[in-house]
Amino acid sequence: MATSLKIDDEMKGRIQALAQQRDRSPHWIMREAIRQYVDREEAREGFRREALDAWTAYCETGRHLTADETVAWLEG
């Protein structure tokens, strides 16, 4: 899938400078930046979903652990 990306001249220059420093192509730098961003945002969304699921479970059951109980369990 071919996609074009419009960036301002300042950012273009920064990418080109970084690419030269890293001995990579500007294309590689942009792809890597996008990959890292998507990975990070997917993980963040997963954590958010887990937190909402945990909150829903707590609201439905009332079951929970105190901080002291959690520490004791982790140390046990």
C-alpha positions in Angstrom: 0.0 0.0 0.0 1.6 3.2 -1.1 1.0 6.2 1.2 2.2 9.7 1.0 3.1 11.7 4.0 3.3 15.5 4.1 5.8 17.0 6.5 7.1 20.5 6.8 10.6 21.4 5.7 12.0 21.6 9.3 10.9 18.1 10.1 12.1 16.8 6.7 15.6 18.3 7.5 15.6 16.8 10.9 14.8 13.4 9.5 17.4 13.7 6.8 20.0 14.7 9.4 19.1 11.8 11.6 19.2 9.4 8.7 22.7 10.5 7.8 23.8 10.1 11.4 22.4 6.6 11.7 23.5 5.6 8.2 19.8 4.8 7.3 17.5 6.2 4.7 14.9 8.8 5.6 12.3 6.3 4.6 13.6 3.8 7.2 13.6 6.5 9.9 10.0 7.4 9.2 8.8 3.8 9.1 10.6 3.0 12.3 9.1 6.0 14.0 5.6 5.0 12.9 6.2 1.4 14.0 7.3 2.4 17.4 4.3 4.8 17.8 1.8 2.2 16.7 3.4 -0.5 19.1 3.3 2.0 22.0 -0.3 3.0 21.3 -1.5 -0.6 20.9 0.1 -1.4 24.3 -1.5 1.6 25.9 -4.9 0.6 24.5 -4.4 -2.9 25.9 -3.6 -1.6 29.3 -6.6 0.7 29.2 -8.9 -2.2 28.3 -7.4 -4.4 31.1 -8.0 -1.6 33.6 -11.6 -1.2 32.4 -12.2 -4.9 32.6 -10.7 -5.0 36.1 -12.9 -2.1 37.2 -16.0 -3.9 35.7 -15.1 -7.1 37.5 -14.7 -5.2 40.8 -18.0 -3.4 40.3 -19.7 -6.8 39.6 -18.1 -8.8 42.4 -16.6 -6.4 44.9 -13.6 -8.7 45.1 -10.2 -6.9 45.5 -6.9 -7.1 47.3 -5.5 -4.4 49.6 -2.0 -3.1 48.9 -0.7 -5.0 52.0 -2.3 -8.2 50.8 -0.8 -7.7 47.3 2.7 -7.2 48.8 2.4 -10.2 51.0 1.3 -12.3 48.1 4.2 -11.1 45.9 6.7 -11.7 48.7 5.2 -15.1 49.5 
